[in-house]
């Protein structure tokens, strides 16, 4: 890869990062609302859906 080529956010965004970031947000919400497990599962579920949708658009 050449030094002058700029990398876009889509080069780094994949299903794993979507799940990880949404799960982290879920943990923070769970810590604030005193139900970490519920919000962790909700965050991971949203991450799966968000990651899958972005992967579909990335392939087009």
Residue pairs with C-beta under 8 A, 6 or more apart in sequence:
10 58
13 54
13 58
14 51
14 55
15 48
15 51
15 52
15 55
16 51
17 51
18 47
18 48
18 50
18 51
18 54
19 44
19 47
19 48
19 51
20 47
21 47
22 43
22 44
22 46
22 47
22 50
23 40
23 43
23 44
23 47
24 43
25 43
26 39
26 40
26 41
26 42
26 43
26 44
26 46
27 36
27 39
27 40
27 43
29 39
29 43
30 36
30 37
30 38
30 39
30 40
33 39
